Amino acid sequence: MLRYLLRRLLVSIPTLFAIIAISFFMIRVAPGGPFDANRKATPEVMANLNKAYHLDEPLPEQFGRYLWGVLHLDFGPSFKYRDYTVSELIFRGFPISLEIGLWAMLISSTIGIFLGTLAALKQNSAWDYTVMTVGMTGIAIPTFVTAPIYQLIFGLALGWLPVAGWDGGWQHKVLPVLALSIPNIAAISRLTRGSMIESLRSNHVRTARAKGLGIRRTVTRHALLGGLLPTLAYLGPATAGIVTGSVVIERAFAIPGIGRYFVEAASNRDYTLVMGTVIFYGVLIIIANLIVDLMYSLVDPKVRYE
């Protein structure tokens, strides 16, 4: 297990390097710059700004300088948030995105696994068709459509919850968590249903039922463990994506999380902030996938990382 863990960590190094290199050069190839909005600035001021942020250097030299800073966990200063470094902005927004993301993932996985298992046990019944209809609807309708609908219904029409804003109270968390949960509930329920149907038809489950084991114990002790493997594979990157913050949800509900900073950085050509959030997101994806692979050995006894 330790050898496998070390090997995966070593393999992640070139992956992270590729993420940094591709993101660095792509954002600089895009038209525009971080100081183009300063139209009143004189050419001398623009030259001083570019020199202060080393933007007047050749691209390979800029990349080497940035890579050296990343190795020292220094993502540089933000071009637009002048009083903050990129690391400060990321760790300022990450706790908010983490709280909303974990709640959304907990609700999504619990309800999704329950609905998917129920649909598999009652295959081709009214329950099955209902769950799959809800699942297809949740996947088909994007969050930038559902989020305003929730705001109109629960915020403006009924007046139960605030439309937007963030003060840390539970009232401001309900609608963002709901908007993030629905698509993942749909995806998890469909994945769980398909894998559970296959698991219920496997030989060891049929043998357990033939020996007189009850349906509840058969499902929980035999079928469910095997049926959760595809769902676990989905939960890794999905959790990292939700925790990092949905750019649509955080923008729609005016939540000061990482996703909102990423959108503003992209629109303002804030090179360092875009790079910092991309790298942070990539690291979370790698860690989440590694945790999922390690959990495979706990769920499936046939999987061993020797």
C-alpha positions as CSV (number, residue, x, y, z in Angstrom):
1,M,0.0,0.0,0.0
2,L,2.8,2.4,0.9
3,R,4.7,1.6,-2.3
4,Y,1.5,2.3,-4.3
5,L,0.9,5.6,-2.5
6,L,4.5,6.8,-3.2
7,R,4.2,5.7,-6.9
8,R,1.0,7.6,-7.3
9,L,2.5,10.7,-5.7
10,L,5.5,10.5,-8.1
11,V,3.2,10.2,-11.1
12,S,1.2,13.2,-10.0
13,I,4.3,15.5,-10.3
14,P,4.4,15.5,-14.2
15,T,0.7,15.8,-14.2
16,L,0.9,19.0,-12.1
17,F,3.7,20.3,-14.2
18,A,1.6,19.8,-17.4
19,I,-1.3,21.6,-15.7
20,I,0.9,24.6,-14.8
21,A,2.6,24.8,-18.2
22,I,-0.6,24.6,-20.2
23,S,-2.5,27.0,-18.1
24,F,0.5,29.5,-18.0
25,F,0.9,29.7,-21.7
26,M,-2.8,29.5,-22.7
27,I,-3.7,32.5,-20.5
28,R,-1.0,34.6,-21.9
29,V,-1.8,33.7,-25.5
30,A,-5.4,35.0,-24.9
31,P,-5.9,38.6,-26.1
32,G,-5.7,41.3,-23.5
33,G,-3.7,41.9,-20.5
34,P,-4.2,42.5,-16.8
35,F,-3.7,46.3,-17.1
36,D,-5.6,46.9,-20.4
37,A,-8.5,48.4,-18.4
38,N,-6.2,51.3,-17.3
39,R,-6.8,53.3,-20.4
40,K,-5.9,56.6,-18.7
41,A,-2.4,55.3,-17.8
42,T,0.5,56.7,-19.7
43,P,2.9,54.4,-21.6
44,E,5.5,55.1,-18.9
45,V,3.1,53.9,-16.2
46,M,2.2,50.8,-18.2
47,A,5.9,50.1,-18.6
48,N,6.5,50.4,-14.9
49,L,3.6,48.1,-14.1
50,N,4.8,45.5,-16.6
51,K,8.3,45.7,-15.1
52,A,7.0,45.5,-11.5
53,Y,5.2,42.2,-12.3
54,H,7.9,40.9,-14.6
55,L,5.5,41.0,-17.6
56,D,8.2,42.6,-19.8
57,E,10.4,39.5,-19.6
58,P,10.4,36.7,-22.2
59,L,7.7,34.1,-21.7
60,P,10.2,31.2,-20.9
61,E,11.8,33.5,-18.2
62,Q,8.4,34.3,-16.8
63,F,7.5,30.7,-16.7
64,G,10.7,29.7,-14.9
65,R,10.2,32.5,-12.4
66,Y,6.6,31.4,-11.7
67,L,7.5,27.8,-11.5
68,W,10.2,28.6,-8.9
69,G,7.7,30.5,-6.8
70,V,5.2,27.6,-7.0
71,L,7.9,25.2,-5.7
72,H,8.1,27.5,-2.7
73,L,4.3,27.6,-2.4
74,D,4.3,31.3,-3.5
75,F,1.7,32.0,-6.2
76,G,2.5,35.6,-6.4
77,P,0.5,38.8,-5.8
78,S,-2.9,39.3,-7.3
79,F,-3.0,41.9,-10.1
80,K,-6.5,43.2,-9.2
81,Y,-6.7,42.6,-5.4
82,R,-3.6,44.8,-4.8
83,D,-3.5,44.2,-1.0
84,Y,-3.7,40.4,-1.2
85,T,-1.6,37.6,-2.4
86,V,-3.1,34.7,-4.4
87,S,-2.6,32.3,-1.5
88,E,-4.5,34.6,0.9
89,L,-7.4,34.9,-1.5
90,I,-7.6,31.1,-2.1
91,F,-7.5,30.3,1.6
92,R,-9.9,33.1,2.3
93,G,-12.5,31.6,-0.1
94,F,-11.8,27.9,0.4
95,P,-13.4,27.5,3.8
96,I,-16.7,28.8,2.4
97,S,-16.5,26.6,-0.7
98,L,-15.5,23.7,1.5
99,E,-18.5,24.1,3.8
100,I,-21.0,24.4,1.0
101,G,-19.4,21.6,-1.0
102,L,-19.2,19.1,1.8
103,W,-22.9,19.6,2.7
104,A,-23.9,19.3,-0.9
105,M,-21.8,16.1,-1.4
106,L,-23.1,14.6,1.8
107,I,-26.7,15.2,0.8
108,S,-26.1,14.1,-2.8
109,S,-24.4,10.8,-2.0
110,T,-26.9,9.8,0.7
111,I,-30.0,10.5,-1.3
112,G,-28.5,9.4,-4.6
113,I,-27.3,6.0,-3.3
114,F,-30.6,5.4,-1.6
115,L,-32.7,6.3,-4.7
116,G,-30.4,4.3,-7.0
117,T,-30.6,1.2,-4.7
118,L,-34.3,1.5,-4.5
119,A,-34.7,1.8,-8.3
120,A,-32.4,-1.3,-8.8
121,L,-34.4,-3.4,-6.3
122,K,-37.7,-2.3,-8.0
123,Q,-36.5,-2.5,-11.5
124,N,-39.0,-1.6,-14.2
125,S,-41.5,-0.5,-11.6
126,A,-43.1,2.9,-11.0
127,W,-40.4,3.7,-8.4
128,D,-37.7,2.9,-11.0
129,Y,-39.3,5.0,-13.7
130,T,-39.8,7.9,-11.3
131,V,-36.2,7.9,-10.0
132,M,-34.8,7.7,-13.5
133,T,-37.1,10.5,-14.7
134,V,-36.0,12.7,-11.8
135,G,-32.4,11.7,-12.6
136,M,-32.6,12.6,-16.2
137,T,-34.3,15.9,-15.4
138,G,-31.6,16.8,-12.9
139,I,-28.8,16.1,-15.3
140,A,-30.5,17.8,-18.3
141,I,-31.3,21.1,-16.6
142,P,-28.1,23.1,-15.8
143,T,-27.5,24.9,-12.6
144,F,-27.6,28.3,-14.2
145,V,-31.3,27.6,-14.9
146,T,-32.2,26.0,-11.6
147,A,-30.4,28.5,-9.4
148,P,-32.6,31.5,-10.5
149,I,-35.7,29.4,-10.2
150,Y,-34.9,28.6,-6.6
151,Q,-34.3,32.3,-6.0
152,L,-37.6,33.3,-7.5
153,I,-39.6,30.6,-5.7
154,F,-38.0,30.4,-2.2
155,G,-36.6,33.9,-2.1
156,L,-38.9,36.3,-3.8
157,A,-42.3,34.5,-4.1
158,L,-42.4,32.7,-0.7
159,G,-39.8,34.8,1.2
160,W,-38.5,31.9,3.1
161,L,-34.8,32.3,2.3
162,P,-32.4,35.1,1.2
163,V,-31.9,35.4,-2.5
164,A,-28.1,36.0,-2.3
165,G,-25.3,37.1,0.0
166,W,-23.3,35.4,2.7
167,D,-23.1,35.9,6.5
168,G,-22.3,32.4,7.6
169,G,-25.9,31.6,8.7
170,W,-27.7,28.5,7.6
171,Q,-30.3,30.5,5.7
172,H,-27.7,31.6,3.2
173,K,-26.5,28.0,2.7
174,V,-29.8,26.3,1.9
175,L,-30.3,27.4,-1.7
176,P,-26.6,27.0,-2.8
177,V,-26.5,23.6,-1.3
178,L,-29.8,22.6,-2.9
179,A,-28.6,23.9,-6.3
180,L,-25.3,22.0,-6.1
181,S,-27.0,18.8,-4.8
182,I,-29.7,18.2,-7.4
183,P,-27.4,17.4,-10.4
184,N,-25.2,15.2,-8.3
185,I,-28.2,13.3,-6.8
186,A,-29.3,12.6,-10.4
187,A,-25.9,11.4,-11.5
188,I,-25.2,9.3,-8.4
189,S,-28.7,7.7,-8.5
190,R,-28.2,6.6,-12.1
191,L,-24.8,5.3,-11.5
192,T,-25.9,3.4,-8.4
193,R,-28.9,1.9,-10.2
194,G,-26.8,0.5,-13.0
195,S,-24.1,-0.9,-10.9
196,M,-26.6,-2.3,-8.3
197,I,-28.6,-4.2,-11.0
198,E,-25.3,-5.8,-12.2
199,S,-24.3,-6.6,-8.6
200,L,-27.7,-8.1,-7.7
201,R,-27.3,-10.5,-10.7
202,S,-23.8,-11.6,-9.7
203,N,-23.2,-15.2,-8.5
204,H,-22.3,-14.5,-4.9
205,V,-25.5,-12.5,-4.4
206,R,-27.6,-15.2,-5.9
207,T,-25.9,-17.8,-3.7
208,A,-26.6,-15.7,-0.6
209,R,-30.2,-15.5,-1.5
210,A,-30.4,-19.2,-2.3
211,K,-29.0,-20.0,1.2
212,G,-31.9,-18.1,2.7
213,L,-30.2,-14.8,3.6
214,G,-32.8,-11.9,3.8
215,I,-33.0,-9.3,1.1
216,R,-31.9,-6.5,3.5
217,R,-28.7,-8.3,4.7
218,T,-28.0,-9.5,1.1
219,V,-28.1,-5.9,-0.2
220,T,-26.2,-4.3,2.6
221,R,-23.5,-6.9,3.1
222,H,-23.0,-8.3,-0.4
223,A,-24.6,-6.3,-3.3
224,L,-24.1,-2.8,-2.0
225,L,-20.4,-3.0,-1.6
226,G,-19.8,-4.2,-5.2
227,G,-22.4,-1.8,-6.5
228,L,-20.7,1.2,-5.0
229,L,-17.5,0.9,-7.0
230,P,-18.6,3.0,-10.0
231,T,-20.2,5.5,-7.7
232,L,-16.9,5.9,-5.7
233,A,-15.1,6.6,-9.0
234,Y,-17.5,9.4,-9.7
235,L,-17.4,10.8,-6.1
236,G,-13.6,11.6,-6.3
237,P,-13.6,14.3,-9.0
238,A,-17.2,15.3,-8.2
239,T,-16.2,16.1,-4.6
240,A,-13.2,18.0,-5.6
241,G,-15.2,20.0,-8.1
242,I,-18.0,20.9,-5.6
243,V,-15.6,21.7,-2.8
244,T,-13.5,23.9,-5.0
245,G,-16.7,25.8,-5.8
246,S,-19.1,25.9,-8.6
247,V,-18.5,29.2,-10.5
248,V,-22.1,29.4,-11.5
249,I,-23.6,28.9,-8.1
250,E,-21.1,31.1,-6.2
251,R,-21.7,33.8,-8.8
252,A,-25.5,33.5,-8.8
253,F,-25.7,33.6,-5.0
254,A,-22.9,36.2,-4.5
255,I,-20.9,33.8,-2.3
256,P,-17.2,34.8,-1.8
257,G,-15.7,31.4,-2.5
258,I,-13.0,30.2,-4.9
259,G,-15.4,29.9,-7.8
260,R,-16.3,33.5,-7.6
261,Y,-12.7,34.6,-7.4
262,F,-11.9,32.4,-10.5
263,V,-14.6,34.1,-12.6
264,E,-13.5,37.5,-11.6
265,A,-9.8,36.7,-12.2
266,A,-10.6,35.3,-15.7
267,S,-12.6,38.4,-16.7
268,N,-10.0,40.7,-15.3
269,R,-7.0,38.8,-16.8
270,D,-5.6,38.3,-13.3
271,Y,-2.9,35.9,-14.4
272,T,-1.7,34.9,-11.0
273,L,-5.1,34.4,-9.5
274,V,-6.3,32.2,-12.4
275,M,-3.1,30.1,-12.2
276,G,-3.4,29.7,-8.4
277,T,-7.0,28.5,-8.5
278,V,-6.3,26.1,-11.4
279,I,-3.3,24.6,-9.6
280,F,-5.3,24.4,-6.4
281,Y,-8.2,22.7,-8.2
282,G,-5.7,20.3,-9.9
283,V,-4.2,19.3,-6.6
284,L,-7.6,18.6,-5.1
285,I,-8.5,16.4,-8.1
286,I,-5.4,14.4,-7.7
287,I,-5.9,13.9,-3.9
288,A,-9.5,13.0,-4.3
289,N,-8.8,10.4,-7.0
290,L,-6.0,9.0,-4.8
291,I,-8.4,8.7,-1.8
292,V,-11.0,7.0,-4.0
293,D,-8.4,4.4,-5.3
294,L,-7.4,3.7,-1.7
295,M,-11.0,3.3,-0.7
296,Y,-11.4,0.7,-3.4
297,S,-9.3,-1.8,-1.4
298,L,-11.6,-1.2,1.6
299,V,-14.8,-1.7,-0.3
300,D,-13.7,-4.5,-2.6
301,P,-11.6,-7.2,-0.9
302,K,-10.4,-8.4,-4.3
303,V,-8.6,-5.1,-4.9
304,R,-5.1,-5.0,-3.4
305,Y,-2.3,-2.5,-4.1
306,E,0.8,-4.5,-3.6
